[in-house]
Amino acid sequence: MTPPLSLRRSAARWLGLFVAALMRLIDWPMRGLQRLLGERRMAYVFLLPNLVFFSLFVFLPLIINVVFSVTGGAALFPSERPYVGGGQYAYLFDCDSFLDPGSCREDHFWRGVANTLRFTTFQVVAMVLFSLVTAVVLNMRIRGRGFFRAVYFFPVLLSPVVVALIWKWILQRDGLLNAGLTALGGQKILFFIDPGWAMFWAVFVSIWAHMGFYTLILLAGLQAIPADLYEAAEMDATPRWRAFWRITLPLLWPNLVVVIVLALIRGVQTFDEVFVLTGGGPGTATLMVVQYIYETAFSNQVQNFGLAAAASVVLGIVLFGLTLAQLAASRRRSA
């Protein structure tokens, strides 16, 4: 039942009085700060909470990580750890051949590097191709276009752990996919025992989970292309493939560069999905760099915080370089 009009007006009036009193309560100290600091310096007051949180949870851990990377021992507190300089980095890079992880003293790290490079290469290439094709199709005037756009973006909303658990349930020995294969008269496939299958499904699940995000970026770029260009090409009887090659790709290239760089950054720091799906196995077939860092610092029987910190610094430098590439691509896009 709808409340009477007089009651609603009274509630709105009391709510307005409460909000006005609250604003005056906030206004008094802010005016005092503005008189004390000046109008130009008031921006720092609003930035201060974010700067405090950034310092506590980003900048300070980064400094501690760098300090740990130049120390040794098993102690947790930095003051109790002996200084070893670049010893941890020298141990990581002690290899006869970087192309052969078995020739390195810390072979697990380089197997993680090799797996990460292989995973990122296949994942980025397939991600960009599938995202581009999907964006082009969803940009056409097809029936149910809004529904399909929502369906392709839905996996992005799921937690990576949830995505991995869903696909692990589908792909396990007695999972949904093997149940379908046996129902059709086939044999069960042990997807997580064969190294090739394990890497394939790690790449596939990652693409399935994140393709919607990159499709959205490319779709926005396609919708920004003026329709007059396609109409002019159609009047000149230009084939569709030629219009795509001569019009769509050049104008979509800035978006493609952003997608490629973002996919590279995410591929290099992949951890949760692959860890939950395969656990890095079989053996070290799907061991990634971030998983190596996690296990070296926390999961192994002998926890080596210094070595894990050195590996994370190396990974951070790589990600920093990719971030600079993304910023450069964004500036070119703006220009």
N, C-alpha and C positions, 0 to 999 in steps of 0.2 A: 504494500500500500504506500502511495506517495505521501510524504509529510506535507502538512498544510504550508501554504506560501509564506505565511507570517513566521512559522517556525524556521523555514529555510533561510529567510532574510535575517532572522535573529542569529542563527548559527554562522552565516556568512559575515555578519557585522562583528561578532565576537572573534571569529578567526582573523578578520582584518585587523582588529585591535591587538591581538596577540602577535601577529607578524610585525606590525608597526613597532610595538614595544621591543620585540627582539632585535629589529633593525637598529633602533635607537641605542640599545645596549651594546651592539657591536660597533656602532658609529662613533661613540665617545672615545674609546681607546685608539681607534684608527685615526681619528682627527688629531689626537695628541701625538701619535707617532709621525703623522705627516708634518705637523709643525716642528717636531724635533729633527726629523731626517730630511725633510724637503720632499717636494712632489716627485722629483726624478728618482730618488732612492727608494720610493715606496715599492717599486717592482721587486726589490730584493726581499722585502718582507713576505711577499706572496710566493717567491721562489724558495724561501728558506726551508719549508717543510720537505719539498722535493729534494733539495740539495742534501738535507740531513739523511733522508732515506737512501739516496743514491750513494752517499759517502759510506754509510754503515753496511749496505748490502751489496754494493758493486765495487766501489773504489778501494775500500779497506780490505775485502777478501782478495782483490787483485794484487795488492801489495803483499799480503801475507803469502799468497801463492808464489810470487816471485822470490820472496825470502826463503820459502821452503825448497824451491828448486836449486838453491845454491848451498843447501845444508844436507847433512846425512844423519845416520842413526835412526833409531826407532822411537825416540821420544816425541811426544805430541807438542809440547810447548816450544816455541822457537828459541827461547833462551837456553834450553837444554840440548839443542841440536848443534853439533860441530859444523863449522864452516868448511865446505869442500870446494868452493868456487864453481868452476864449470865441469866438475867431475861427473855430475849426473848427465849433463848434455854429452860429454865425451863417451860415457857408457852407452847412451842411446845411439850415437852415431858411429860406434865402433863396428864397422862392417868391412869385409873384404870386397863385397859387391852389393850395392844397394838394390840391384835387380834380383838378388837371390837372398830372401829373408833368412834362409838357413845358414848363411855365412855371417850373420850378425850375432853379437853377444846377447842382445835383447831381441831375439827373433820374433817374439810375440808382438812387439811394437811394430815391427816392419811387416809382419803378416797382416796386422790391423791396417797399416797404411796401404798395403797392396789391395786388401779387400775393400777399403774405403774408396780408393781410386776406381776400382772396377765397378763397385756399386754406384758411385756418383756418375761415372761415365754413362753406363747403361740407363740409369734412372733419369738423368737430365735429358738425354737425347729422346728417350721414349716419352718423358713428361711433356717436353716442348711440342713434340709432334702430335701427341694425342690431344693436348690442350688446344693447339692451333686448329686441328680438324674439328674438335668439339665446338670451339668458339665460332668457327665459320658456319657450321650447321645450325647452331642456336641463334645466329644472327639472321638466318633466312626466315621467311614468312612460312613457318610450318605450323600445323595444328598442334595445340598443346605446348607451345613454346615456353610459356611461363612455368608449366609443370615440370618440363624437362630441365629447365634452368635450376629450379629448386632441387630436383633430384640429384643433379650433378654436384651441387654445392653442399648437399646434406652431409656427406662424410667429413667435410672440413670441420663441422660443428662437433664431431665426436672426439673424445679423448684418444690420443694415440695408443694408450694402453688398452682401451676398450676395442679399438679397431684390431689390434694384434690378437686379443683374446677371441674375438669373433672369428677371425680367419684361422686361428689355431684350432678352434673347435671344428671348423669346416675341413681342415687339411690333415688333421691327425689320423692315426692308423684306422680308428673306428669312427672317423668323422663323416660329415655329410657327403663330401665328394667321393670318398671311397665307397660309401653305401650306394651311391648312384652308379659307380663303376661296376660293383658286384651285381647290382640289380640288372644291369645290361649284359651280364655274362663275362665281364672283364675281371682282371686281377687287381688286388689292392696295391697301391703305389705308396711306398714309404718316403713321403716327400721330405721329411726332416732327417732322413738317414743319408740320402744321396746329396753330395755337396752341390752338384749342379742344380738340382731341384730346389734346394734350400736357398741358394742365392737368387734363383729366378723368382721364387715366391716372396722373398724379402723385397726385391725390386717392385714386383707387381703390387704388393700390399701398400707400399709407400706411394706408388703412383695413384692407386685407387683412393687413398686417404687424402691426398693433397692436390689432385688434379683440378678440383673445382675452384680452388683459390686462384691458380694461374689461368684457368679458363676465364674467370671473371675479369682479370686484368686485360687479357687479350680481347675479350668481348667489349670492354669499355673502349679499347683502341679502335676496334672495328666500327663501333657506333659513332666515333668521332670523325670518321672519314666522310667527306661530303658525298652525298648521293649523286650530285651533278656529274661527278667524274665517271661514275658507272653508266649514267644515262648517255653521256657523250661517247663512251666506248661502245655502248650498244647501238647508237646511231651510226657509228663507223663500222658496224658488223664485226667488232673485235671478239674473238673467241673468249669464252669464260676463263680458260686456263691462262690466256695471255693477259687478260685484265687482272687476274689474281697476281700474276708474276710482275706486271708492270705498275699496277696501282696499289693493290692491297699490301703486298710485302714491303715495298719501300716506305709506305706511310705507317705501317705497323711495326717497322723495325725498332723504333725506340722502346715500345712496349715489349717486344721480343727480347731485347737486351736486358731489360729489368727482370723479366721472367727467368732468363738464363742465369743471371747473377744470383737472384734469390734462390733458385733451385740448387745452384752450386753450394751456396752457404748452408742451406738446409741439409743437402746430401752429405757434406763433409762432417757435420755434427750430428748425424743420425745416431740414435741410441735406443730410445724407449721401444719403438715398434719392433726393431730387429731383435733386441734383447728379450722381449716377451715372446716373440714368435719362435725364434730358434735358439736363444740363449748363446749365440755365437757359434753354434755347432752346425753340422757334425765336426767335432774336433775344433779347429779354428777356421772353418770354411767361411763363416759369416761374422767373424770377430772384427769389430770396427774399432777405430782409434779411441772414441769416447768410452766404449766398453772396456778397452784395455786400461784406460786411465782409472775408471771406476773400480775395476777388479784389483789393480795394483795398489790402490790406496785403501780399499775397504774390504774386499772380498777374500783376497788371498790370505793364506795362513800367516805369512810374514808380510805385514803391511809396510810398504815402502812409500811413504808420503813424498819424499824428495824426488824420487824417480817419476811418480805420477804428476807431481807439480811441474817438473821439467817437460814432460810430454804435453801437458796442458798449455804451457807457455808456447811451445812449438806450434800446437794447434791454434792457439790464439793469434799468433803472427800470421798464419795462413788465412784465418778468418778476417783479420784486419785488412790484409791485402784485398780479399774479395769484397769487403765493405767499401774500401776506397774505389774499387772498380764500379760498384753499384752507385756511389755518389757521383762519380764522373759520368756514368751513363744517365743518371737523373738530370744532371746539369745540361748535358747535350740535348736531352729531351725537352727541357724547359727552353733552351735557346732555339 
